[in-house]
Amino acid sequence: MKKVRITQIRSGIGRPQDQKDTLKSLNLRKMHQSVEVDIENPSVAGMVEKVKHLLKIEEI
């Protein structure tokens, strides 16, 4: 299992609605909030790829 810690470093304000929805589905609600996710899941990997410009990604 490959886990990563993703941290929201940029705001979702002014972004398209689909990117805002992706942040919510990743459980990122606030700036500088971090969550740990399993990146091997293709759906999670796709969501992270879609909003990677708003995130900081660190391997655990």
All heavy atoms as TSV, in Angstrom:
chain	resi	resn	atom	element	x	y	z
A	1	MET	N	N	0.836	-1.176	0.000
A	1	MET	CA	C	0.000	0.000	0.000
A	1	MET	C	C	0.883	1.243	0.000
A	1	MET	O	O	1.718	1.414	0.867
A	1	MET	CB	C	-0.867	0.002	1.253
A	1	MET	CG	C	-2.305	0.235	0.977
A	1	MET	SD	S	-3.241	0.463	2.481
A	1	MET	CE	C	-3.872	-1.176	2.707
A	2	LYS	N	N	0.692	2.092	-0.971
A	2	LYS	CA	C	1.467	3.318	-1.051
A	2	LYS	C	C	0.610	4.462	-0.540
A	2	LYS	O	O	-0.382	4.823	-1.138
A	2	LYS	CB	C	1.897	3.572	-2.491
A	2	LYS	CG	C	2.804	4.739	-2.665
A	2	LYS	CD	C	3.264	4.865	-4.094
A	2	LYS	CE	C	4.135	6.078	-4.259
A	2	LYS	NZ	N	4.475	6.295	-5.666
A	3	LYS	N	N	1.002	5.016	0.595
A	3	LYS	CA	C	0.248	6.119	1.195
A	3	LYS	C	C	0.978	7.426	0.962
A	3	LYS	O	O	2.199	7.469	0.937
A	3	LYS	CB	C	0.075	5.885	2.685
A	3	LYS	CG	C	-0.903	4.805	3.016
A	3	LYS	CD	C	-1.589	5.182	4.277
A	3	LYS	CE	C	-2.875	4.460	4.399
A	3	LYS	NZ	N	-3.958	5.206	4.805
A	4	VAL	N	N	0.198	8.464	0.792
A	4	VAL	CA	C	0.752	9.807	0.661
A	4	VAL	C	C	-0.038	10.749	1.554
A	4	VAL	O	O	-1.199	10.516	1.870
A	4	VAL	CB	C	0.722	10.328	-0.794
A	4	VAL	CG1	C	1.635	9.520	-1.681
A	4	VAL	CG2	C	-0.667	10.355	-1.342
A	5	ARG	N	N	0.630	11.818	1.967
A	5	ARG	CA	C	-0.030	12.882	2.726
A	5	ARG	C	C	-0.225	14.038	1.765
A	5	ARG	O	O	0.738	14.520	1.160
A	5	ARG	CB	C	0.825	13.316	3.907
A	5	ARG	CG	C	0.187	14.454	4.701
A	5	ARG	CD	C	1.030	14.872	5.897
A	5	ARG	NE	N	1.146	13.763	6.831
A	5	ARG	CZ	C	2.307	13.232	7.239
A	5	ARG	NH1	N	3.440	13.711	6.796
A	5	ARG	NH2	N	2.323	12.231	8.085
A	6	ILE	N	N	-1.473	14.455	1.602
A	6	ILE	CA	C	-1.738	15.596	0.737
A	6	ILE	C	C	-2.196	16.762	1.601
A	6	ILE	O	O	-2.961	16.589	2.533
A	6	ILE	CB	C	-2.764	15.272	-0.367
A	6	ILE	CG1	C	-4.068	14.750	0.199
A	6	ILE	CG2	C	-2.187	14.295	-1.358
A	6	ILE	CD1	C	-5.147	14.539	-0.822
A	7	THR	N	N	-1.666	17.932	1.293
A	7	THR	CA	C	-1.963	19.154	2.033
A	7	THR	C	C	-2.439	20.201	1.040
A	7	THR	O	O	-1.801	20.413	0.011
A	7	THR	CB	C	-0.702	19.669	2.758
A	7	THR	OG1	O	-0.178	18.628	3.576
A	7	THR	CG2	C	-1.024	20.877	3.611
A	8	GLN	N	N	-3.544	20.837	1.348
A	8	GLN	CA	C	-4.047	21.902	0.481
A	8	GLN	C	C	-3.241	23.159	0.746
A	8	GLN	O	O	-3.210	23.668	1.860
A	8	GLN	CB	C	-5.529	22.155	0.745
A	8	GLN	CG	C	-6.124	23.189	-0.167
A	8	GLN	CD	C	-7.601	23.412	0.066
A	8	GLN	OE1	O	-8.231	22.697	0.822
A	8	GLN	NE2	N	-8.138	24.414	-0.579
A	9	ILE	N	N	-2.560	23.664	-0.290
A	9	ILE	CA	C	-1.718	24.849	-0.124
A	9	ILE	C	C	-2.259	26.057	-0.878
A	9	ILE	O	O	-1.753	27.159	-0.705
A	9	ILE	CB	C	-0.262	24.581	-0.551
A	9	ILE	CG1	C	-0.204	24.126	-2.002
A	9	ILE	CG2	C	0.391	23.586	0.374
A	9	ILE	CD1	C	1.194	24.105	-2.579
A	10	ARG	N	N	-3.257	25.843	-1.725
A	10	ARG	CA	C	-3.891	26.948	-2.438
A	10	ARG	C	C	-5.392	26.845	-2.284
A	10	ARG	O	O	-5.951	25.764	-2.154
A	10	ARG	CB	C	-3.525	26.929	-3.919
A	10	ARG	CG	C	-2.064	27.204	-4.147
A	10	ARG	CD	C	-1.817	27.663	-5.533
A	10	ARG	NE	N	-0.423	28.046	-5.676
A	10	ARG	CZ	C	0.209	28.047	-6.817
A	10	ARG	NH1	N	-0.410	27.705	-7.918
A	10	ARG	NH2	N	1.461	28.407	-6.858
A	11	SER	N	N	-6.046	27.975	-2.359
A	11	SER	CA	C	-7.479	28.053	-2.134
A	11	SER	C	C	-8.269	27.542	-3.336
A	11	SER	O	O	-7.825	27.625	-4.483
A	11	SER	CB	C	-7.868	29.500	-1.847
A	11	SER	OG	O	-9.264	29.616	-1.731
A	12	GLY	N	N	-9.462	27.042	-3.057
A	12	GLY	CA	C	-10.381	26.634	-4.104
A	12	GLY	C	C	-11.261	27.767	-4.598
A	12	GLY	O	O	-12.029	27.596	-5.541
A	13	ILE	N	N	-11.132	28.940	-3.980
A	13	ILE	CA	C	-11.936	30.094	-4.384
A	13	ILE	C	C	-11.526	30.509	-5.798
A	13	ILE	O	O	-10.343	30.624	-6.109
A	13	ILE	CB	C	-11.742	31.263	-3.399
A	13	ILE	CG1	C	-12.271	30.888	-2.032
A	13	ILE	CG2	C	-12.428	32.528	-3.920
A	13	ILE	CD1	C	-11.990	31.913	-0.954
A	14	GLY	N	N	-12.513	30.722	-6.643
A	14	GLY	CA	C	-12.253	31.135	-8.009
A	14	GLY	C	C	-11.927	29.993	-8.951
A	14	GLY	O	O	-11.621	30.217	-10.115
A	15	ARG	N	N	-11.975	28.770	-8.457
A	15	ARG	CA	C	-11.695	27.588	-9.280
A	15	ARG	C	C	-13.007	27.046	-9.842
A	15	ARG	O	O	-14.082	27.312	-9.297
A	15	ARG	CB	C	-11.020	26.490	-8.447
A	15	ARG	CG	C	-9.769	26.926	-7.747
A	15	ARG	CD	C	-8.664	27.225	-8.720
A	15	ARG	NE	N	-7.510	27.740	-7.979
A	15	ARG	CZ	C	-6.384	28.060	-8.545
A	15	ARG	NH1	N	-6.227	27.958	-9.843
A	15	ARG	NH2	N	-5.392	28.518	-7.821
A	16	PRO	N	N	-12.948	26.257	-10.908
A	16	PRO	CA	C	-14.170	25.640	-11.435
A	16	PRO	C	C	-14.833	24.736	-10.396
A	16	PRO	O	O	-14.169	24.187	-9.507
A	16	PRO	CB	C	-13.668	24.813	-12.615
A	16	PRO	CG	C	-12.367	25.423	-12.995
A	16	PRO	CD	C	-11.784	25.966	-11.723
A	17	GLN	N	N	-16.123	24.576	-10.524
A	17	GLN	CA	C	-16.888	23.801	-9.537
A	17	GLN	C	C	-16.400	22.356	-9.430
A	17	GLN	O	O	-16.397	21.792	-8.343
A	17	GLN	CB	C	-18.383	23.824	-9.889
A	17	GLN	CG	C	-19.264	23.216	-8.818
A	17	GLN	CD	C	-19.200	23.952	-7.493
A	17	GLN	OE1	O	-19.219	25.174	-7.467
A	17	GLN	NE2	N	-19.136	23.225	-6.400
A	18	ASP	N	N	-15.971	21.753	-10.540
A	18	ASP	CA	C	-15.505	20.367	-10.464
A	18	ASP	C	C	-14.244	20.247	-9.612
A	18	ASP	O	O	-14.064	19.254	-8.908
A	18	ASP	CB	C	-15.304	19.775	-11.848
A	18	ASP	CG	C	-14.245	20.490	-12.664
A	18	ASP	OD1	O	-14.026	21.693	-12.440
A	18	ASP	OD2	O	-13.635	19.843	-13.533
A	19	GLN	N	N	-13.372	21.255	-9.622
A	19	GLN	CA	C	-12.186	21.213	-8.769
A	19	GLN	C	C	-12.559	21.404	-7.307
A	19	GLN	O	O	-11.983	20.761	-6.424
A	19	GLN	CB	C	-11.176	22.265	-9.207
A	19	GLN	CG	C	-10.541	21.960	-10.537
A	19	GLN	CD	C	-9.530	22.986	-10.965
A	19	GLN	OE1	O	-9.152	23.876	-10.197
A	19	GLN	NE2	N	-9.065	22.880	-12.198
A	20	LYS	N	N	-13.525	22.260	-7.026
A	20	LYS	CA	C	-14.009	22.434	-5.652
A	20	LYS	C	C	-14.606	21.129	-5.133
A	20	LYS	O	O	-14.365	20.739	-3.980
A	20	LYS	CB	C	-15.057	23.540	-5.589
A	20	LYS	CG	C	-14.515	24.929	-5.846
A	20	LYS	CD	C	-15.629	25.944	-5.792
A	20	LYS	CE	C	-15.161	27.323	-6.158
A	20	LYS	NZ	N	-16.213	28.326	-6.082
A	21	ASP	N	N	-15.381	20.451	-5.969
A	21	ASP	CA	C	-15.990	19.182	-5.573
A	21	ASP	C	C	-14.930	18.113	-5.328
A	21	ASP	O	O	-15.062	17.287	-4.426
A	21	ASP	CB	C	-16.972	18.706	-6.636
A	21	ASP	CG	C	-18.177	19.614	-6.761
A	21	ASP	OD1	O	-18.454	20.379	-5.813
A	21	ASP	OD2	O	-18.848	19.559	-7.811
A	22	THR	N	N	-13.856	18.135	-6.127
A	22	THR	CA	C	-12.775	17.176	-5.940
A	22	THR	C	C	-12.075	17.396	-4.608
A	22	THR	O	O	-11.759	16.436	-3.900
A	22	THR	CB	C	-11.766	17.275	-7.103
A	22	THR	OG1	O	-12.455	17.058	-8.337
A	22	THR	CG2	C	-10.669	16.255	-6.966
A	23	LEU	N	N	-11.844	18.647	-4.231
A	23	LEU	CA	C	-11.239	18.934	-2.924
A	23	LEU	C	C	-12.128	18.427	-1.798
A	23	LEU	O	O	-11.635	17.846	-0.820
A	23	LEU	CB	C	-10.994	20.437	-2.760
A	23	LEU	CG	C	-9.865	21.041	-3.591
A	23	LEU	CD1	C	-9.860	22.553	-3.442
A	23	LEU	CD2	C	-8.534	20.452	-3.179
A	24	LYS	N	N	-13.440	18.620	-1.922
A	24	LYS	CA	C	-14.358	18.139	-0.891
A	24	LYS	C	C	-14.339	16.623	-0.799
A	24	LYS	O	O	-14.376	16.056	0.291
A	24	LYS	CB	C	-15.785	18.611	-1.174
A	24	LYS	CG	C	-16.022	20.047	-0.838
A	24	LYS	CD	C	-17.469	20.426	-1.044
A	24	LYS	CE	C	-17.689	21.900	-0.779
A	24	LYS	NZ	N	-19.079	22.296	-1.008
A	25	SER	N	N	-14.270	15.943	-1.936
A	25	SER	CA	C	-14.277	14.480	-1.914
A	25	SER	C	C	-12.967	13.920	-1.355
A	25	SER	O	O	-12.935	12.789	-0.872
A	25	SER	CB	C	-14.547	13.922	-3.306
A	25	SER	OG	O	-13.519	14.269	-4.188
A	26	LEU	N	N	-11.902	14.721	-1.405
A	26	LEU	CA	C	-10.636	14.323	-0.766
A	26	LEU	C	C	-10.603	14.713	0.709
A	26	LEU	O	O	-9.578	14.545	1.361
A	26	LEU	CB	C	-9.460	14.977	-1.497
A	26	LEU	CG	C	-9.127	14.421	-2.879
A	26	LEU	CD1	C	-8.115	15.315	-3.577
A	26	LEU	CD2	C	-8.606	12.997	-2.774
A	27	ASN	N	N	-11.702	15.233	1.230
A	27	ASN	CA	C	-11.834	15.662	2.630
A	27	ASN	C	C	-10.915	16.827	2.971
A	27	ASN	O	O	-10.426	16.939	4.093
A	27	ASN	CB	C	-11.609	14.498	3.599
A	27	ASN	CG	C	-12.675	13.462	3.497
A	27	ASN	OD1	O	-13.841	13.786	3.295
A	27	ASN	ND2	N	-12.299	12.203	3.607
A	28	LEU	N	N	-10.659	17.691	1.998
A	28	LEU	CA	C	-9.881	18.903	2.233
A	28	LEU	C	C	-10.847	20.073	2.270
A	28	LEU	O	O	-11.418	20.458	1.260
A	28	LEU	CB	C	-8.837	19.086	1.127
A	28	LEU	CG	C	-7.751	18.027	1.102
A	28	LEU	CD1	C	-6.923	18.149	-0.157
A	28	LEU	CD2	C	-6.874	18.119	2.327
A	29	ARG	N	N	-11.042	20.630	3.446
A	29	ARG	CA	C	-12.020	21.685	3.632
A	29	ARG	C	C	-11.375	23.050	3.854
A	29	ARG	O	O	-11.959	24.065	3.561
A	29	ARG	CB	C	-12.911	21.375	4.827
A	29	ARG	CG	C	-13.534	20.003	4.804
A	29	ARG	CD	C	-14.816	19.997	4.022
A	29	ARG	NE	N	-15.502	18.723	4.199
A	29	ARG	CZ	C	-15.728	17.877	3.212
A	29	ARG	NH1	N	-15.335	18.151	1.999
A	29	ARG	NH2	N	-16.358	16.743	3.443
A	30	LYS	N	N	-10.154	23.070	4.407
A	30	LYS	CA	C	-9.502	24.320	4.777
A	30	LYS	C	C	-8.086	24.352	4.216
A	30	LYS	O	O	-7.499	23.318	3.900
A	30	LYS	CB	C	-9.400	24.434	6.306
A	30	LYS	CG	C	-10.711	24.397	7.029
A	30	LYS	CD	C	-10.461	24.460	8.516
A	30	LYS	CE	C	-11.753	24.385	9.291
A	30	LYS	NZ	N	-11.507	24.408	10.727
A	31	MET	N	N	-7.542	25.543	4.153
A	31	MET	CA	C	-6.153	25.702	3.755
A	31	MET	C	C	-5.242	25.050	4.799
A	31	MET	O	O	-5.530	25.093	5.990
A	31	MET	CB	C	-5.803	27.186	3.656
A	31	MET	CG	C	-6.485	27.903	2.532
A	31	MET	SD	S	-5.757	27.506	0.953
A	31	MET	CE	C	-4.152	28.191	1.165
A	32	HIS	N	N	-4.159	24.453	4.338
A	32	HIS	CA	C	-3.134	23.822	5.172
A	32	HIS	C	C	-3.663	22.619	5.950
A	32	HIS	O	O	-3.044	22.194	6.920
A	32	HIS	CB	C	-2.468	24.835	6.106
A	32	HIS	CG	C	-1.939	26.016	5.370
A	32	HIS	ND1	N	-0.856	25.956	4.526
A	32	HIS	CD2	C	-2.378	27.289	5.312
A	32	HIS	CE1	C	-0.642	27.141	3.997
A	32	HIS	NE2	N	-1.554	27.975	4.454
A	33	GLN	N	N	-4.793	22.073	5.527
A	33	GLN	CA	C	-5.308	20.849	6.126
A	33	GLN	C	C	-4.678	19.666	5.391
A	33	GLN	O	O	-4.532	19.696	4.170
A	33	GLN	CB	C	-6.826	20.795	5.991
A	33	GLN	CG	C	-7.440	19.558	6.610
A	33	GLN	CD	C	-8.960	19.530	6.439
A	33	GLN	OE1	O	-9.529	20.369	5.759
A	33	GLN	NE2	N	-9.574	18.556	7.050
A	34	SER	N	N	-4.292	18.622	6.136
A	34	SER	CA	C	-3.650	17.450	5.554
A	34	SER	C	C	-4.499	16.212	5.775
A	34	SER	O	O	-5.166	16.086	6.805
A	34	SER	CB	C	-2.278	17.219	6.184
A	34	SER	OG	O	-1.423	18.286	5.926
A	35	VAL	N	N	-4.459	15.308	4.801
A	35	VAL	CA	C	-5.088	13.997	4.925
A	35	VAL	C	C	-4.133	12.970	4.340
A	35	VAL	O	O	-3.299	13.283	3.487
A	35	VAL	CB	C	-6.459	13.915	4.216
A	35	VAL	CG1	C	-7.477	14.806	4.887
A	35	VAL	CG2	C	-6.350	14.242	2.756
A	36	GLU	N	N	-4.238	11.736	4.829
A	36	GLU	CA	C	-3.438	10.639	4.305
A	36	GLU	C	C	-4.345	9.754	3.479
A	36	GLU	O	O	-5.415	9.358	3.937
A	36	GLU	CB	C	-2.806	9.851	5.442
A	36	GLU	CG	C	-1.799	10.654	6.224
A	36	GLU	CD	C	-1.183	9.882	7.366
A	36	GLU	OE1	O	-1.514	8.690	7.539
A	36	GLU	OE2	O	-0.374	10.486	8.090
A	37	VAL	N	N	-3.922	9.457	2.244
A	37	VAL	CA	C	-4.733	8.654	1.338
A	37	VAL	C	C	-3.877	7.561	0.714
A	37	VAL	O	O	-2.653	7.679	0.629
A	37	VAL	CB	C	-5.378	9.510	0.226
A	37	VAL	CG1	C	-6.373	10.491	0.802
A	37	VAL	CG2	C	-4.349	10.225	-0.589
A	38	ASP	N	N	-4.544	6.496	0.274
A	38	ASP	CA	C	-3.895	5.399	-0.440
A	38	ASP	C	C	-3.891	5.759	-1.923
A	38	ASP	O	O	-4.937	5.801	-2.559
A	38	ASP	CB	C	-4.650	4.102	-0.191
A	38	ASP	CG	C	-4.064	2.926	-0.932
A	38	ASP	OD1	O	-2.880	3.002	-1.316
A	38	ASP	OD2	O	-4.785	1.929	-1.118
A	39	ILE	N	N	-2.733	6.040	-2.475
A	39	ILE	CA	C	-2.616	6.522	-3.842
A	39	ILE	C	C	-2.735	5.395	-4.869
A	39	ILE	O	O	-2.870	5.661	-6.062
A	39	ILE	CB	C	-1.303	7.319	-4.010
A	39	ILE	CG1	C	-1.366	8.250	-5.209
A	39	ILE	CG2	C	-0.120	6.400	-4.133
A	39	ILE	CD1	C	-2.266	9.411	-5.034
A	40	GLU	N	N	-2.703	4.135	-4.444
A	40	GLU	CA	C	-2.826	3.026	-5.387
A	40	GLU	C	C	-4.246	2.889	-5.923
A	40	GLU	O	O	-4.452	2.284	-6.968
A	40	GLU	CB	C	-2.379	1.720	-4.734
A	40	GLU	CG	C	-0.883	1.662	-4.535
A	40	GLU	CD	C	-0.420	0.358	-3.939
A	40	GLU	OE1	O	-1.260	-0.504	-3.647
A	40	GLU	OE2	O	0.787	0.200	-3.773
A	41	ASN	N	N	-5.213	3.434	-5.222
A	41	ASN	CA	C	-6.592	3.410	-5.688
A	41	ASN	C	C	-6.697	4.329	-6.905
A	41	ASN	O	O	-6.412	5.518	-6.807
A	41	ASN	CB	C	-7.509	3.886	-4.560
A	41	ASN	CG	C	-8.962	3.769	-4.886
A	41	ASN	OD1	O	-9.334	3.632	-6.045
A	41	ASN	ND2	N	-9.783	3.833	-3.862
A	42	PRO	N	N	-7.101	3.815	-8.087
A	42	PRO	CA	C	-7.116	4.646	-9.291
A	42	PRO	C	C	-8.029	5.867	-9.196
A	42	PRO	O	O	-7.707	6.921	-9.747
A	42	PRO	CB	C	-7.623	3.701	-10.377
A	42	PRO	CG	C	-7.455	2.345	-9.848
A	42	PRO	CD	C	-7.470	2.447	-8.356
A	43	SER	N	N	-9.135	5.760	-8.487
A	43	SER	CA	C	-10.034	6.913	-8.386
A	43	SER	C	C	-9.406	8.015	-7.549
A	43	SER	O	O	-9.509	9.200	-7.893
A	43	SER	CB	C	-11.384	6.504	-7.810
A	43	SER	OG	O	-11.251	6.011	-6.503
A	44	VAL	N	N	-8.728	7.664	-6.477
A	44	VAL	CA	C	-8.057	8.665	-5.640
A	44	VAL	C	C	-6.878	9.264	-6.399
A	44	VAL	O	O	-6.660	10.474	-6.357
A	44	VAL	CB	C	-7.598	8.036	-4.307
A	44	VAL	CG1	C	-6.756	9.022	-3.515
A	44	VAL	CG2	C	-8.792	7.591	-3.494
A	45	ALA	N	N	-6.145	8.443	-7.118
A	45	ALA	CA	C	-5.013	8.947	-7.898
A	45	ALA	C	C	-5.487	9.944	-8.954
A	45	ALA	O	O	-4.833	10.967	-9.187
A	45	ALA	CB	C	-4.271	7.789	-8.560
A	46	GLY	N	N	-6.615	9.692	-9.569
A	46	GLY	CA	C	-7.170	10.613	-10.554
A	46	GLY	C	C	-7.605	11.922	-9.938
A	46	GLY	O	O	-7.411	12.996	-10.525
A	47	MET	N	N	-8.208	11.849	-8.740
A	47	MET	CA	C	-8.626	13.080	-8.062
A	47	MET	C	C	-7.424	13.928	-7.685
A	47	MET	O	O	-7.445	15.155	-7.845
A	47	MET	CB	C	-9.454	12.746	-6.821
A	47	MET	CG	C	-10.842	12.261	-7.113
A	47	MET	SD	S	-11.884	12.144	-5.657
A	47	MET	CE	C	-11.261	10.685	-4.869
A	48	VAL	N	N	-6.371	13.291	-7.184
A	48	VAL	CA	C	-5.159	14.032	-6.809
A	48	VAL	C	C	-4.536	14.667	-8.046
A	48	VAL	O	O	-4.105	15.821	-8.015
A	48	VAL	CB	C	-4.163	13.097	-6.091
A	48	VAL	CG1	C	-2.810	13.768	-5.925
A	48	VAL	CG2	C	-4.715	12.680	-4.734
A	49	GLU	N	N	-4.514	13.950	-9.150
A	49	GLU	CA	C	-3.946	14.477	-10.393
A	49	GLU	C	C	-4.728	15.686	-10.896
A	49	GLU	O	O	-4.150	16.636	-11.426
A	49	GLU	CB	C	-3.937	13.383	-11.463
A	49	GLU	CG	C	-3.315	13.779	-12.771
A	49	GLU	CD	C	-1.820	14.023	-12.685
A	49	GLU	OE1	O	-1.148	13.448	-11.818
A	49	GLU	OE2	O	-1.332	14.813	-13.513
A	50	LYS	N	N	-6.036	15.673	-10.695
A	50	LYS	CA	C	-6.898	16.748	-11.194
A	50	LYS	C	C	-6.640	18.075	-10.483
A	50	LYS	O	O	-6.758	19.131	-11.099
A	50	LYS	CB	C	-8.358	16.339	-11.020
A	50	LYS	CG	C	-9.346	17.266	-11.645
A	50	LYS	CD	C	-10.733	16.666	-11.592
A	50	LYS	CE	C	-11.688	17.464	-12.411
A	50	LYS	NZ	N	-12.998	16.828	-12.499
A	51	VAL	N	N	-6.307	18.025	-9.204
A	51	VAL	CA	C	-6.104	19.257	-8.430
A	51	VAL	C	C	-4.688	19.356	-7.861
A	51	VAL	O	O	-4.471	20.015	-6.858
A	51	VAL	CB	C	-7.155	19.385	-7.299
A	51	VAL	CG1	C	-8.535	19.604	-7.856
A	51	VAL	CG2	C	-7.123	18.181	-6.381
A	52	LYS	N	N	-3.727	18.732	-8.519
A	52	LYS	CA	C	-2.362	18.717	-7.980
A	52	LYS	C	C	-1.750	20.107	-7.884
A	52	LYS	O	O	-0.845	20.325	-7.085
A	52	LYS	CB	C	-1.470	17.793	-8.796
A	52	LYS	CG	C	-1.194	18.256	-10.193
A	52	LYS	CD	C	-0.332	17.262	-10.927
A	52	LYS	CE	C	-0.104	17.737	-12.352
A	52	LYS	NZ	N	0.653	16.754	-13.103
A	53	HIS	N	N	-2.246	21.063	-8.659
A	53	HIS	CA	C	-1.723	22.421	-8.596
A	53	HIS	C	C	-2.175	23.145	-7.325
A	53	HIS	O	O	-1.649	24.200	-7.006
A	53	HIS	CB	C	-2.158	23.214	-9.837
A	53	HIS	CG	C	-3.629	23.277	-10.030
A	53	HIS	ND1	N	-4.367	22.209	-10.506
A	53	HIS	CD2	C	-4.514	24.268	-9.798
A	53	HIS	CE1	C	-5.645	22.573	-10.559
A	53	HIS	NE2	N	-5.760	23.796	-10.133
A	54	LEU	N	N	-3.118	22.572	-6.585
A	54	LEU	CA	C	-3.593	23.159	-5.330
A	54	LEU	C	C	-3.032	22.420	-4.112
A	54	LEU	O	O	-3.307	22.803	-2.988
A	54	LEU	CB	C	-5.122	23.096	-5.271
A	54	LEU	CG	C	-5.889	23.742	-6.413
A	54	LEU	CD1	C	-7.388	23.489	-6.254
A	54	LEU	CD2	C	-5.605	25.214	-6.486
A	55	LEU	N	N	-2.270	21.347	-4.335
A	55	LEU	CA	C	-1.847	20.449	-3.263
A	55	LEU	C	C	-0.346	20.358	-3.137
A	55	LEU	O	O	0.393	20.591	-4.099
A	55	LEU	CB	C	-2.395	19.044	-3.510
A	55	LEU	CG	C	-3.882	18.876	-3.732
A	55	LEU	CD1	C	-4.172	17.432	-4.121
A	55	LEU	CD2	C	-4.653	19.287	-2.513
A	56	LYS	N	N	0.110	19.963	-1.942
A	56	LYS	CA	C	1.481	19.530	-1.708
A	56	LYS	C	C	1.386	18.042	-1.394
A	56	LYS	O	O	0.586	17.642	-0.537
A	56	LYS	CB	C	2.110	20.283	-0.540
A	56	LYS	CG	C	3.536	19.859	-0.255
A	56	LYS	CD	C	4.192	20.736	0.803
A	56	LYS	CE	C	3.709	20.301	2.161
A	56	LYS	NZ	N	4.431	20.951	3.262
A	57	ILE	N	N	2.164	17.226	-2.074
A	57	ILE	CA	C	2.073	15.772	-1.945
A	57	ILE	C	C	3.384	15.256	-1.374
A	57	ILE	O	O	4.460	15.532	-1.901
A	57	ILE	CB	C	1.786	15.125	-3.311
A	57	ILE	CG1	C	0.514	15.712	-3.906
A	57	ILE	CG2	C	1.679	13.622	-3.183
A	57	ILE	CD1	C	0.315	15.435	-5.366
A	58	GLU	N	N	3.273	14.472	-0.257
A	58	GLU	CA	C	4.449	13.901	0.394
A	58	GLU	C	C	4.234	12.410	0.571
A	58	GLU	O	O	3.174	11.985	1.007
A	58	GLU	CB	C	4.653	14.492	1.779
A	58	GLU	CG	C	4.764	15.986	1.840
A	58	GLU	CD	C	4.734	16.465	3.266
A	58	GLU	OE1	O	3.624	16.547	3.831
A	58	GLU	OE2	O	5.810	16.752	3.802
A	59	GLU	N	N	5.260	11.602	0.257
A	59	GLU	CA	C	5.167	10.174	0.513
A	59	GLU	C	C	5.384	9.910	1.995
A	59	GLU	O	O	6.159	10.592	2.645
A	59	GLU	CB	C	6.212	9.422	-0.299
A	59	GLU	CG	C	5.859	9.281	-1.750
A	59	GLU	CD	C	6.742	8.294	-2.457
A	59	GLU	OE1	O	7.190	7.306	-1.834
A	59	GLU	OE2	O	7.001	8.525	-3.645
A	60	ILE	N	N	4.685	8.885	2.476
A	60	ILE	CA	C	4.816	8.516	3.892
A	60	ILE	C	C	5.670	7.270	3.987
A	60	ILE	O	O	5.538	6.366	3.240
A	60	ILE	CB	C	3.431	8.279	4.516
A	60	ILE	CG1	C	2.643	9.557	4.469
A	60	ILE	CG2	C	3.574	7.772	5.937
A	60	ILE	CD1	C	1.246	9.444	4.977
